[in-house]
Structures are given as C-alpha cells and as structure tokens.
C-alpha cells in the first residue's frame, strides 16, 4: 500500500492506495510516526483502498486512541462501498467520523 501526506489548512491528509492489510498497516504507522503530531487533526483519505482486513482496522483504532488521547481528531474520507461494509459490520462506523 502507498501512503502519502500533505497539509491542508489545519488538517494533515494521509492518502492511502492499495490493500490495507498487515503490510499496509505497517506502512501507515511509519508515515504517521514521521508527521508532527502536534497538529492533531488528521484526515485519512481511503478512496484508493480496495481491501481492508483486521490488521488495517486494528491500526486505525490504535491511531485513533493515540490521537484522541492527545486531544486530536481523525476523519475518514472516500470509503468505497466494499470497505464501508467492513466498517459497518465491525461497527467501527460508530466510532470514526466517516465522510
């Protein structure tokens, strides 16, 4: 999975492309760890993600906990229907702000 990031106003936007599995989870953690977390406002643009598994979901929950503990927020954008269904089946759509 490819992960890039850029600043858009107050938000750091992470654009993800590919399979969000154990390998992709490791890639996202690496990129997020390199970003100045004092911004504390993140958008995960997942429009390019065509698959997500439990490793990806677990990573998202871990990042959410870390960011919220610091008083920040995460928003998820661009979920394709196949990935949105996974969020709904696991009820994660109730804890993430999805746009």
Secondary structure as GFF3:
##gff-version 3
##sequence-region A 1 99
A	DSSP	beta_strand	2	8	.	.	.	ID=ss1
A	DSSP	beta_strand	11	20	.	.	.	ID=ss2
A	DSSP	alpha_helix	22	34	.	.	.	ID=ss3
A	DSSP	beta_strand	41	52	.	.	.	ID=ss4
A	DSSP	alpha_helix	54	69	.	.	.	ID=ss5
A	DSSP	beta_strand	73	77	.	.	.	ID=ss6
A	DSSP	alpha_helix	81	89	.	.	.	ID=ss7
A	DSSP	three_ten_helix	92	94	.	.	.	ID=ss8
A	DSSP	beta_strand	97	98	.	.	.	ID=ss9
###
